[in-house]
Amino acid sequence: MERTAVGEINVVKKMLEIGSELGGEGNGGVILKEAHLGRDSLVGVAMVLNRMSQEKIPISKIHESLPQFHIIKDKIDLDKVDKD
């Protein structure tokens, strides 16, 4: 796994630099070089559906086999921050 700065363009640049066929971001967007070099959540959906079809398994089994990650997002009200 390679890490890049946030942003689709940064992921694509790194993919091209290292010859990767697959990239993605935390928002669920998948970049599959074979399809196109743009973030596309439908590509990810198609990949999951293909695996379900090929392996004859429900999505729950795929979910169980993957490591679980959590993203915590929060907002900070900068108007309340002391600017001095």
mmCIF file as gemmi writes it, N, C-alpha and C atoms, coordinates in Angstrom:
data_model
loop_
_atom_site.group_PDB
_atom_site.id
_atom_site.type_symbol
_atom_site.label_atom_id
_atom_site.label_alt_id
_atom_site.label_comp_id
_atom_site.label_asym_id
_atom_site.label_entity_id
_atom_site.label_seq_id
_atom_site.pdbx_PDB_ins_code
_atom_site.Cartn_x
_atom_site.Cartn_y
_atom_site.Cartn_z
_atom_site.occupancy
_atom_site.B_iso_or_equiv
_atom_site.pdbx_formal_charge
_atom_site.auth_seq_id
_atom_site.auth_asym_id
_atom_site.pdbx_PDB_model_num
ATOM 1 N N . MET Axp A 1 ? 0.842 -1.158 0 1 0 ? 1 A 1
ATOM 2 C CA . MET Axp A 1 ? 0 0 0 1 0 ? 1 A 1
ATOM 3 C C . MET Axp A 1 ? 0.897 1.233 0 1 0 ? 1 A 1
ATOM 4 N N . GLU Axp A 2 ? 0.517 2.197 -0.808 1 0 ? 2 A 1
ATOM 5 C CA . GLU Axp A 2 ? 1.201 3.487 -0.876 1 0 ? 2 A 1
ATOM 6 C C . GLU Axp A 2 ? 0.259 4.562 -0.362 1 0 ? 2 A 1
ATOM 7 N N . ARG Axp A 3 ? 0.785 5.57 0.25 1 0 ? 3 A 1
ATOM 8 C CA . ARG Axp A 3 ? -0.027 6.692 0.729 1 0 ? 3 A 1
ATOM 9 C C . ARG Axp A 3 ? 0.338 7.93 -0.075 1 0 ? 3 A 1
ATOM 10 N N . THR Axp A 4 ? -0.673 8.774 -0.287 1 0 ? 4 A 1
ATOM 11 C CA . THR Axp A 4 ? -0.462 10.024 -1.005 1 0 ? 4 A 1
ATOM 12 C C . THR Axp A 4 ? -1.15 11.15 -0.249 1 0 ? 4 A 1
ATOM 13 N N . ALA Axp A 5 ? -0.921 12.35 -0.723 1 0 ? 5 A 1
ATOM 14 C CA . ALA Axp A 5 ? -1.694 13.477 -0.217 1 0 ? 5 A 1
ATOM 15 C C . ALA Axp A 5 ? -3.148 13.258 -0.613 1 0 ? 5 A 1
ATOM 16 N N . VAL Axp A 6 ? -4.054 13.901 0.1 1 0 ? 6 A 1
ATOM 17 C CA . VAL Axp A 6 ? -5.479 13.771 -0.186 1 0 ? 6 A 1
ATOM 18 C C . VAL Axp A 6 ? -5.771 14.331 -1.57 1 0 ? 6 A 1
ATOM 19 N N . GLY Axp A 7 ? -6.684 13.687 -2.274 1 0 ? 7 A 1
ATOM 20 C CA . GLY Axp A 7 ? -7.127 14.191 -3.567 1 0 ? 7 A 1
ATOM 21 C C . GLY Axp A 7 ? -6.938 13.18 -4.677 1 0 ? 7 A 1
ATOM 22 N N . GLU Axp A 8 ? -7.949 13.103 -5.512 1 0 ? 8 A 1
ATOM 23 C CA . GLU Axp A 8 ? -7.951 12.155 -6.626 1 0 ? 8 A 1
ATOM 24 C C . GLU Axp A 8 ? -6.71 12.302 -7.503 1 0 ? 8 A 1
ATOM 25 N N . ILE Axp A 9 ? -6.328 13.527 -7.828 1 0 ? 9 A 1
ATOM 26 C CA . ILE Axp A 9 ? -5.184 13.739 -8.712 1 0 ? 9 A 1
ATOM 27 C C . ILE Axp A 9 ? -3.903 13.193 -8.099 1 0 ? 9 A 1
ATOM 28 N N . ASN Axp A 10 ? -3.761 13.309 -6.782 1 0 ? 10 A 1
ATOM 29 C CA . ASN Axp A 10 ? -2.566 12.782 -6.113 1 0 ? 10 A 1
ATOM 30 C C . ASN Axp A 10 ? -2.531 11.261 -6.144 1 0 ? 10 A 1
ATOM 31 N N . VAL Axp A 11 ? -3.685 10.643 -5.994 1 0 ? 11 A 1
ATOM 32 C CA . VAL Axp A 11 ? -3.762 9.182 -6.067 1 0 ? 11 A 1
ATOM 33 C C . VAL Axp A 11 ? -3.41 8.721 -7.479 1 0 ? 11 A 1
ATOM 34 N N . VAL Axp A 12 ? -3.976 9.375 -8.487 1 0 ? 12 A 1
ATOM 35 C CA . VAL Axp A 12 ? -3.711 9.003 -9.884 1 0 ? 12 A 1
ATOM 36 C C . VAL Axp A 12 ? -2.231 9.187 -10.216 1 0 ? 12 A 1
ATOM 37 N N . LYS Axp A 13 ? -1.644 10.297 -9.789 1 0 ? 13 A 1
ATOM 38 C CA . LYS Axp A 13 ? -0.212 10.522 -10.049 1 0 ? 13 A 1
ATOM 39 C C . LYS Axp A 13 ? 0.638 9.409 -9.449 1 0 ? 13 A 1
ATOM 40 N N . LYS Axp A 14 ? 0.314 9.008 -8.209 1 0 ? 14 A 1
ATOM 41 C CA . LYS Axp A 14 ? 1.077 7.939 -7.553 1 0 ? 14 A 1
ATOM 42 C C . LYS Axp A 14 ? 0.861 6.61 -8.27 1 0 ? 14 A 1
ATOM 43 N N . MET Axp A 15 ? -0.38 6.348 -8.7 1 0 ? 15 A 1
ATOM 44 C CA . MET Axp A 15 ? -0.657 5.114 -9.441 1 0 ? 15 A 1
ATOM 45 C C . MET Axp A 15 ? 0.208 5.04 -10.694 1 0 ? 15 A 1
ATOM 46 N N . LEU Axp A 16 ? 0.273 6.137 -11.443 1 0 ? 16 A 1
ATOM 47 C CA . LEU Axp A 16 ? 1.071 6.166 -12.668 1 0 ? 16 A 1
ATOM 48 C C . LEU Axp A 16 ? 2.558 6.045 -12.357 1 0 ? 16 A 1
ATOM 49 N N . GLU Axp A 17 ? 2.991 6.671 -11.28 1 0 ? 17 A 1
ATOM 50 C CA . GLU Axp A 17 ? 4.403 6.628 -10.882 1 0 ? 17 A 1
ATOM 51 C C . GLU Axp A 17 ? 4.863 5.212 -10.561 1 0 ? 17 A 1
ATOM 52 N N . ILE Axp A 18 ? 4.024 4.447 -9.86 1 0 ? 18 A 1
ATOM 53 C CA . ILE Axp A 18 ? 4.449 3.112 -9.414 1 0 ? 18 A 1
ATOM 54 C C . ILE Axp A 18 ? 3.865 1.978 -10.255 1 0 ? 18 A 1
ATOM 55 N N . GLY Axp A 19 ? 3.033 2.323 -11.255 1 0 ? 19 A 1
ATOM 56 C CA . GLY Axp A 19 ? 2.453 1.294 -12.12 1 0 ? 19 A 1
ATOM 57 C C . GLY Axp A 19 ? 1.316 0.526 -11.482 1 0 ? 19 A 1
ATOM 58 N N . SER Axp A 20 ? 0.582 1.173 -10.605 1 0 ? 20 A 1
ATOM 59 C CA . SER Axp A 20 ? -0.526 0.512 -9.913 1 0 ? 20 A 1
ATOM 60 C C . SER Axp A 20 ? -1.756 0.403 -10.808 1 0 ? 20 A 1
ATOM 61 N N . GLU Axp A 21 ? -2.493 -0.671 -10.662 1 0 ? 21 A 1
ATOM 62 C CA . GLU Axp A 21 ? -3.735 -0.875 -11.408 1 0 ? 21 A 1
ATOM 63 C C . GLU Axp A 21 ? -4.952 -0.388 -10.64 1 0 ? 21 A 1
ATOM 64 N N . LEU Axp A 22 ? -4.813 -0.21 -9.318 1 0 ? 22 A 1
ATOM 65 C CA . LEU Axp A 22 ? -5.954 0.104 -8.464 1 0 ? 22 A 1
ATOM 66 C C . LEU Axp A 22 ? -5.564 1.138 -7.418 1 0 ? 22 A 1
ATOM 67 N N . GLY Axp A 23 ? -6.437 2.11 -7.219 1 0 ? 23 A 1
ATOM 68 C CA . GLY Axp A 23 ? -6.228 3.117 -6.187 1 0 ? 23 A 1
ATOM 69 C C . GLY Axp A 23 ? -7.556 3.459 -5.551 1 0 ? 23 A 1
ATOM 70 N N . GLY Axp A 24 ? -7.519 4.177 -4.467 1 0 ? 24 A 1
ATOM 71 C CA . GLY Axp A 24 ? -8.772 4.552 -3.827 1 0 ? 24 A 1
ATOM 72 C C . GLY Axp A 24 ? -8.57 5.602 -2.767 1 0 ? 24 A 1
ATOM 73 N N . GLU Axp A 25 ? -9.693 6.103 -2.276 1 0 ? 25 A 1
ATOM 74 C CA . GLU Axp A 25 ? -9.679 7.114 -1.231 1 0 ? 25 A 1
ATOM 75 C C . GLU Axp A 25 ? -10.627 6.692 -0.115 1 0 ? 25 A 1
ATOM 76 N N . GLY Axp A 26 ? -10.49 7.341 1.012 1 0 ? 26 A 1
ATOM 77 C CA . GLY Axp A 26 ? -11.291 7.01 2.181 1 0 ? 26 A 1
ATOM 78 C C . GLY Axp A 26 ? -12.779 7.218 2.006 1 0 ? 26 A 1
ATOM 79 N N . ASN Axp A 27 ? -13.169 7.99 1.005 1 0 ? 27 A 1
ATOM 80 C CA . ASN Axp A 27 ? -14.593 8.241 0.786 1 0 ? 27 A 1
ATOM 81 C C . ASN Axp A 27 ? -15.278 7.114 0.02 1 0 ? 27 A 1
ATOM 82 N N . GLY Axp A 28 ? -14.543 6.06 -0.317 1 0 ? 28 A 1
ATOM 83 C CA . GLY Axp A 28 ? -15.141 4.935 -1.025 1 0 ? 28 A 1
ATOM 84 C C . GLY Axp A 28 ? -14.928 4.96 -2.519 1 0 ? 28 A 1
ATOM 85 N N . GLY Axp A 29 ? -14.403 6.04 -3.038 1 0 ? 29 A 1
ATOM 86 C CA . GLY Axp A 29 ? -14.135 6.111 -4.473 1 0 ? 29 A 1
ATOM 87 C C . GLY Axp A 29 ? -12.998 5.182 -4.856 1 0 ? 29 A 1
ATOM 88 N N . VAL Axp A 30 ? -13.169 4.477 -5.953 1 0 ? 30 A 1
ATOM 89 C CA . VAL Axp A 30 ? -12.173 3.534 -6.444 1 0 ? 30 A 1
ATOM 90 C C . VAL Axp A 30 ? -11.668 4.029 -7.792 1 0 ? 30 A 1
ATOM 91 N N . ILE Axp A 31 ? -10.372 3.904 -8.014 1 0 ? 31 A 1
ATOM 92 C CA . ILE Axp A 31 ? -9.779 4.243 -9.303 1 0 ? 31 A 1
ATOM 93 C C . ILE Axp A 31 ? -9.204 2.955 -9.866 1 0 ? 31 A 1
ATOM 94 N N . LEU Axp A 32 ? -9.801 2.462 -10.92 1 0 ? 32 A 1
ATOM 95 C CA . LEU Axp A 32 ? -9.361 1.237 -11.583 1 0 ? 32 A 1
ATOM 96 C C . LEU Axp A 32 ? -8.806 1.631 -12.939 1 0 ? 32 A 1
ATOM 97 N N . LYS Axp A 33 ? -7.5 1.499 -13.098 1 0 ? 33 A 1
ATOM 98 C CA . LYS Axp A 33 ? -6.824 1.937 -14.325 1 0 ? 33 A 1
ATOM 99 C C . LYS Axp A 33 ? -7.476 1.344 -15.57 1 0 ? 33 A 1
ATOM 100 N N . GLU Axp A 34 ? -7.887 0.101 -15.495 1 0 ? 34 A 1
ATOM 101 C CA . GLU Axp A 34 ? -8.511 -0.589 -16.631 1 0 ? 34 A 1
ATOM 102 C C . GLU Axp A 34 ? -9.797 0.112 -17.081 1 0 ? 34 A 1
ATOM 103 N N . ALA Axp A 35 ? -10.52 0.718 -16.145 1 0 ? 35 A 1
ATOM 104 C CA . ALA Axp A 35 ? -11.777 1.403 -16.479 1 0 ? 35 A 1
ATOM 105 C C . ALA Axp A 35 ? -11.494 2.835 -16.921 1 0 ? 35 A 1
ATOM 106 N N . HIS Axp A 36 ? -10.889 3.624 -16.041 1 0 ? 36 A 1
ATOM 107 C CA . HIS Axp A 36 ? -10.458 4.996 -16.344 1 0 ? 36 A 1
ATOM 108 C C . HIS Axp A 36 ? -9.727 5.559 -15.136 1 0 ? 36 A 1
ATOM 109 N N . LEU Axp A 37 ? -8.951 6.588 -15.365 1 0 ? 37 A 1
ATOM 110 C CA . LEU Axp A 37 ? -8.154 7.175 -14.284 1 0 ? 37 A 1
ATOM 111 C C . LEU Axp A 37 ? -8.921 8.282 -13.577 1 0 ? 37 A 1
ATOM 112 N N . GLY Axp A 38 ? -10.08 7.942 -13.085 1 0 ? 38 A 1
ATOM 113 C CA . GLY Axp A 38 ? -10.895 8.868 -12.314 1 0 ? 38 A 1
ATOM 114 C C . GLY Axp A 38 ? -11.588 8.109 -11.201 1 0 ? 38 A 1
ATOM 115 N N . ARG Axp A 39 ? -11.835 8.796 -10.109 1 0 ? 39 A 1
ATOM 116 C CA . ARG Axp A 39 ? -12.498 8.168 -8.961 1 0 ? 39 A 1
ATOM 117 C C . ARG Axp A 39 ? -13.935 7.847 -9.329 1 0 ? 39 A 1
ATOM 118 N N . ASP Axp A 40 ? -14.362 6.643 -8.985 1 0 ? 40 A 1
ATOM 119 C CA . ASP Axp A 40 ? -15.687 6.2 -9.396 1 0 ? 40 A 1
ATOM 120 C C . ASP Axp A 40 ? -16.198 5.159 -8.408 1 0 ? 40 A 1
ATOM 121 N N . SER Axp A 41 ? -17.223 5.506 -7.648 1 0 ? 41 A 1
ATOM 122 C CA . SER Axp A 41 ? -17.756 4.551 -6.674 1 0 ? 41 A 1
ATOM 123 C C . SER Axp A 41 ? -18.452 3.381 -7.359 1 0 ? 41 A 1
ATOM 124 N N . LEU Axp A 42 ? -18.953 3.582 -8.576 1 0 ? 42 A 1
ATOM 125 C CA . LEU Axp A 42 ? -19.609 2.481 -9.288 1 0 ? 42 A 1
ATOM 126 C C . LEU Axp A 42 ? -18.618 1.39 -9.684 1 0 ? 42 A 1
ATOM 127 N N . VAL Axp A 43 ? -17.37 1.753 -9.919 1 0 ? 43 A 1
ATOM 128 C CA . VAL Axp A 43 ? -16.345 0.742 -10.191 1 0 ? 43 A 1
ATOM 129 C C . VAL Axp A 43 ? -16.195 -0.158 -8.97 1 0 ? 43 A 1
ATOM 130 N N . GLY Axp A 44 ? -16.172 0.435 -7.786 1 0 ? 44 A 1
ATOM 131 C CA . GLY Axp A 44 ? -16.088 -0.353 -6.554 1 0 ? 44 A 1
ATOM 132 C C . GLY Axp A 44 ? -17.282 -1.27 -6.385 1 0 ? 44 A 1
ATOM 133 N N . VAL Axp A 45 ? -18.47 -0.76 -6.684 1 0 ? 45 A 1
ATOM 134 C CA . VAL Axp A 45 ? -19.692 -1.572 -6.607 1 0 ? 45 A 1
ATOM 135 C C . VAL Axp A 45 ? -19.593 -2.743 -7.579 1 0 ? 45 A 1
ATOM 136 N N . ALA Axp A 46 ? -19.15 -2.475 -8.797 1 0 ? 46 A 1
ATOM 137 C CA . ALA Axp A 46 ? -19.022 -3.54 -9.802 1 0 ? 46 A 1
ATOM 138 C C . ALA Axp A 46 ? -18.018 -4.597 -9.361 1 0 ? 46 A 1
ATOM 139 N N . MET Axp A 47 ? -16.932 -4.167 -8.72 1 0 ? 47 A 1
ATOM 140 C CA . MET Axp A 47 ? -15.93 -5.128 -8.252 1 0 ? 47 A 1
ATOM 141 C C . MET Axp A 47 ? -16.5 -6.032 -7.16 1 0 ? 47 A 1
ATOM 142 N N . VAL Axp A 48 ? -17.275 -5.454 -6.245 1 0 ? 48 A 1
ATOM 143 C CA . VAL Axp A 48 ? -17.897 -6.257 -5.183 1 0 ? 48 A 1
ATOM 144 C C . VAL Axp A 48 ? -18.913 -7.224 -5.784 1 0 ? 48 A 1
ATOM 145 N N . LEU Axp A 49 ? -19.756 -6.738 -6.683 1 0 ? 49 A 1
ATOM 146 C CA . LEU Axp A 49 ? -20.754 -7.612 -7.32 1 0 ? 49 A 1
ATOM 147 C C . LEU Axp A 49 ? -20.086 -8.734 -8.105 1 0 ? 49 A 1
ATOM 148 N N . ASN Axp A 50 ? -18.981 -8.432 -8.769 1 0 ? 50 A 1
ATOM 149 C CA . ASN Axp A 50 ? -18.246 -9.453 -9.51 1 0 ? 50 A 1
ATOM 150 C C . ASN Axp A 50 ? -17.715 -10.528 -8.566 1 0 ? 50 A 1
ATOM 151 N N . ARG Axp A 51 ? -17.154 -10.107 -7.442 1 0 ? 51 A 1
ATOM 152 C CA . ARG Axp A 51 ? -16.648 -11.088 -6.47 1 0 ? 51 A 1
ATOM 153 C C . ARG Axp A 51 ? -17.782 -11.949 -5.928 1 0 ? 51 A 1
ATOM 154 N N . MET Axp A 52 ? -18.921 -11.315 -5.62 1 0 ? 52 A 1
ATOM 155 C CA . MET Axp A 52 ? -20.072 -12.073 -5.121 1 0 ? 52 A 1
ATOM 156 C C . MET Axp A 52 ? -20.498 -13.121 -6.141 1 0 ? 52 A 1
ATOM 157 N N . SER Axp A 53 ? -20.517 -12.74 -7.402 1 0 ? 53 A 1
ATOM 158 C CA . SER Axp A 53 ? -20.932 -13.646 -8.473 1 0 ? 53 A 1
ATOM 159 C C . SER Axp A 53 ? -19.916 -14.767 -8.684 1 0 ? 53 A 1
ATOM 160 N N . GLN Axp A 54 ? -18.637 -14.414 -8.742 1 0 ? 54 A 1
ATOM 161 C CA . GLN Axp A 54 ? -17.584 -15.4 -8.999 1 0 ? 54 A 1
ATOM 162 C C . GLN Axp A 54 ? -17.469 -16.426 -7.869 1 0 ? 54 A 1
ATOM 163 N N . GLU Axp A 55 ? -17.574 -15.952 -6.634 1 0 ? 55 A 1
ATOM 164 C CA . GLU Axp A 55 ? -17.379 -16.834 -5.485 1 0 ? 55 A 1
ATOM 165 C C . GLU Axp A 55 ? -18.684 -17.371 -4.913 1 0 ? 55 A 1
ATOM 166 N N . LYS Axp A 56 ? -19.805 -16.903 -5.466 1 0 ? 56 A 1
ATOM 167 C CA . LYS Axp A 56 ? -21.135 -17.347 -5.005 1 0 ? 56 A 1
ATOM 168 C C . LYS Axp A 56 ? -21.297 -17.138 -3.497 1 0 ? 56 A 1
ATOM 169 N N . ILE Axp A 57 ? -20.957 -15.933 -3.05 1 0 ? 57 A 1
ATOM 170 C CA . ILE Axp A 57 ? -21.057 -15.617 -1.628 1 0 ? 57 A 1
ATOM 171 C C . ILE Axp A 57 ? -21.848 -14.322 -1.443 1 0 ? 57 A 1
ATOM 172 N N . PRO Axp A 58 ? -22.507 -14.176 -0.288 1 0 ? 58 A 1
ATOM 173 C CA . PRO Axp A 58 ? -23.226 -12.924 -0.011 1 0 ? 58 A 1
ATOM 174 C C . PRO Axp A 58 ? -22.25 -11.824 0.409 1 0 ? 58 A 1
ATOM 175 N N . ILE Axp A 59 ? -22.706 -10.607 0.324 1 0 ? 59 A 1
ATOM 176 C CA . ILE Axp A 59 ? -21.857 -9.472 0.695 1 0 ? 59 A 1
ATOM 177 C C . ILE Axp A 59 ? -21.447 -9.548 2.166 1 0 ? 59 A 1
ATOM 178 N N . SER Axp A 60 ? -22.263 -10.16 3.004 1 0 ? 60 A 1
ATOM 179 C CA . SER Axp A 60 ? -21.915 -10.283 4.427 1 0 ? 60 A 1
ATOM 180 C C . SER Axp A 60 ? -20.623 -11.082 4.612 1 0 ? 60 A 1
ATOM 181 N N . LYS Axp A 61 ? -20.387 -12.083 3.78 1 0 ? 61 A 1
ATOM 182 C CA . LYS Axp A 61 ? -19.152 -12.879 3.876 1 0 ? 61 A 1
ATOM 183 C C . LYS Axp A 61 ? -17.942 -12.056 3.452 1 0 ? 61 A 1
ATOM 184 N N . ILE Axp A 62 ? -18.118 -11.225 2.432 1 0 ? 62 A 1
ATOM 185 C CA . ILE Axp A 62 ? -17.03 -10.339 2.017 1 0 ? 62 A 1
ATOM 186 C C . ILE Axp A 62 ? -16.72 -9.365 3.148 1 0 ? 62 A 1
ATOM 187 N N . HIS Axp A 63 ? -17.762 -8.798 3.724 1 0 ? 63 A 1
ATOM 188 C CA . HIS Axp A 63 ? -17.59 -7.841 4.826 1 0 ? 63 A 1
ATOM 189 C C . HIS Axp A 63 ? -16.842 -8.48 5.99 1 0 ? 63 A 1
ATOM 190 N N . GLU Axp A 64 ? -17.198 -9.701 6.338 1 0 ? 64 A 1
ATOM 191 C CA . GLU Axp A 64 ? -16.544 -10.402 7.451 1 0 ? 64 A 1
ATOM 192 C C . GLU Axp A 64 ? -15.061 -10.642 7.185 1 0 ? 64 A 1
ATOM 193 N N . SER Axp A 65 ? -14.686 -10.785 5.918 1 0 ? 65 A 1
ATOM 194 C CA . SER Axp A 65 ? -13.301 -11.118 5.581 1 0 ? 65 A 1
ATOM 195 C C . SER Axp A 65 ? -12.379 -9.901 5.546 1 0 ? 65 A 1
ATOM 196 N N . LEU Axp A 66 ? -12.944 -8.708 5.608 1 0 ? 66 A 1
ATOM 197 C CA . LEU Axp A 66 ? -12.144 -7.489 5.489 1 0 ? 66 A 1
ATOM 198 C C . LEU Axp A 66 ? -11.811 -6.901 6.858 1 0 ? 66 A 1
ATOM 199 N N . PRO Axp A 67 ? -10.64 -6.268 6.969 1 0 ? 67 A 1
ATOM 200 C CA . PRO Axp A 67 ? -10.331 -5.581 8.231 1 0 ? 67 A 1
ATOM 201 C C . PRO Axp A 67 ? -11.282 -4.404 8.412 1 0 ? 67 A 1
ATOM 202 N N . GLN Axp A 68 ? -11.61 -4.111 9.631 1 0 ? 68 A 1
ATOM 203 C CA . GLN Axp A 68 ? -12.541 -3.026 9.92 1 0 ? 68 A 1
ATOM 204 C C . GLN Axp A 68 ? -11.769 -1.76 10.284 1 0 ? 68 A 1
ATOM 205 N N . PHE Axp A 69 ? -12.097 -0.687 9.598 1 0 ? 69 A 1
ATOM 206 C CA . PHE Axp A 69 ? -11.494 0.615 9.856 1 0 ? 69 A 1
ATOM 207 C C . PHE Axp A 69 ? -12.594 1.593 10.215 1 0 ? 69 A 1
ATOM 208 N N . HIS Axp A 70 ? -12.251 2.596 10.979 1 0 ? 70 A 1
ATOM 209 C CA . HIS Axp A 70 ? -13.216 3.62 11.357 1 0 ? 70 A 1
ATOM 210 C C . HIS Axp A 70 ? -12.634 4.983 11.032 1 0 ? 70 A 1
ATOM 211 N N . ILE Axp A 71 ? -13.464 5.844 10.497 1 0 ? 71 A 1
ATOM 212 C CA . ILE Axp A 71 ? -13.07 7.215 10.205 1 0 ? 71 A 1
ATOM 213 C C . ILE Axp A 71 ? -13.873 8.129 11.119 1 0 ? 71 A 1
ATOM 214 N N . ILE Axp A 72 ? -13.177 8.988 11.812 1 0 ? 72 A 1
ATOM 215 C CA . ILE Axp A 72 ? -13.846 9.967 12.662 1 0 ? 72 A 1
ATOM 216 C C . ILE Axp A 72 ? -13.634 11.336 12.028 1 0 ? 72 A 1
ATOM 217 N N . LYS Axp A 73 ? -14.727 11.991 11.724 1 0 ? 73 A 1
ATOM 218 C CA . LYS Axp A 73 ? -14.652 13.329 11.141 1 0 ? 73 A 1
ATOM 219 C C . LYS Axp A 73 ? -15.326 14.297 12.095 1 0 ? 73 A 1
ATOM 220 N N . ASP Axp A 74 ? -14.741 15.464 12.225 1 0 ? 74 A 1
ATOM 221 C CA . ASP Axp A 74 ? -15.28 16.463 13.129 1 0 ? 74 A 1
ATOM 222 C C . ASP Axp A 74 ? -15.024 17.838 12.535 1 0 ? 74 A 1
ATOM 223 N N . LYS Axp A 75 ? -15.771 18.809 13.006 1 0 ? 75 A 1
ATOM 224 C CA . LYS Axp A 75 ? -15.586 20.186 12.565 1 0 ? 75 A 1
ATOM 225 C C . LYS Axp A 75 ? -15.173 21.023 13.765 1 0 ? 75 A 1
ATOM 226 N N . ILE Axp A 76 ? -14.33 21.984 13.511 1 0 ? 76 A 1
ATOM 227 C CA . ILE Axp A 76 ? -13.899 22.911 14.547 1 0 ? 76 A 1
ATOM 228 C C . ILE Axp A 76 ? -14.414 24.289 14.16 1 0 ? 76 A 1
ATOM 229 N N . ASP Axp A 77 ? -15.144 24.906 15.059 1 0 ? 77 A 1
ATOM 230 C CA . ASP Axp A 77 ? -15.667 26.248 14.818 1 0 ? 77 A 1
ATOM 231 C C . ASP Axp A 77 ? -14.539 27.245 15.057 1 0 ? 77 A 1
ATOM 232 N N . LEU Axp A 78 ? -13.94 27.732 13.978 1 0 ? 78 A 1
ATOM 233 C CA . LEU Axp A 78 ? -12.798 28.632 14.093 1 0 ? 78 A 1
ATOM 234 C C . LEU Axp A 78 ? -13.185 30.02 14.586 1 0 ? 78 A 1
ATOM 235 N N . ASP Axp A 79 ? -14.472 30.358 14.515 1 0 ? 79 A 1
ATOM 236 C CA . ASP Axp A 79 ? -14.911 31.655 15.035 1 0 ? 79 A 1
ATOM 237 C C . ASP Axp A 79 ? -14.738 31.734 16.55 1 0 ? 79 A 1
ATOM 238 N N . LYS Axp A 80 ? -14.721 30.594 17.207 1 0 ? 80 A 1
ATOM 239 C CA . LYS Axp A 80 ? -14.6 30.569 18.666 1 0 ? 80 A 1
ATOM 240 C C . LYS Axp A 80 ? -13.148 30.424 19.136 1 0 ? 80 A 1
ATOM 241 N N . VAL Axp A 81 ? -12.211 30.328 18.198 1 0 ? 81 A 1
ATOM 242 C CA . VAL Axp A 81 ? -10.8 30.184 18.543 1 0 ? 81 A 1
ATOM 243 C C . VAL Axp A 81 ? -10.205 31.566 18.798 1 0 ? 81 A 1
ATOM 244 N N . ASP Axp A 82 ? -9.453 31.685 19.888 1 0 ? 82 A 1
ATOM 245 C CA . ASP Axp A 82 ? -8.794 32.956 20.216 1 0 ? 82 A 1
ATOM 246 C C . ASP Axp A 82 ? -7.732 33.237 19.158 1 0 ? 82 A 1
ATOM 247 N N . LYS Axp A 83 ? -7.862 34.331 18.444 1 0 ? 83 A 1
ATOM 248 C CA . LYS Axp A 83 ? -6.971 34.641 17.327 1 0 ? 83 A 1
ATOM 249 C C . LYS Axp A 83 ? -5.729 35.411 17.751 1 0 ? 83 A 1
ATOM 250 N N . ASP Axp A 84 ? -5.6 35.705 19.021 1 0 ? 84 A 1
ATOM 251 C CA . ASP Axp A 84 ? -4.431 36.466 19.493 1 0 ? 84 A 1
ATOM 252 C C . ASP Axp A 84 ? -3.312 35.579 19.894 1 0 ? 84 A 1
